[in-house]
Amino acid sequence: MPKLKTNKAANKRYGYTAKGKVKRTTSNGRHLLANKTKRQKMSRKTNTYADKTCEATIKKLLPYGK
C-alpha cells in the first residue's frame, strides 16, 4: 500500500498524548487580550483533549501521529 498523506492543517492544530488521546490547544488566547480580565486569561488551559465525536476524524487526518 502507498503511504498516506498527513493533513497539514490538522497537523498544526492537534497532537497525540502518550496513551493515544487527541490533544488540542484552547481558543481565545491570540488577540483582544486587553479587554479580558486577568482571571479569564489565567484560567485558560493551554492544552485540552479533543471531543470524542471528532477523535476518529482527526485520527484519519493524522495517520502517523505527530
LINFEN-V195602 format. One line per field, one symbol per residue. psi: psi as a letter, one per 20 degrees, with the letter a starting at -180 (. if undefined). A space follows every 50 residues. Layout:
BEGIN
psi: ???
END
This chain:
BEGIN
psi: qrqqppohghhhhrrqrhijqpqrqrakjgrkihiqrhgghhipqhprqq qhhighghhhhmhja.
END
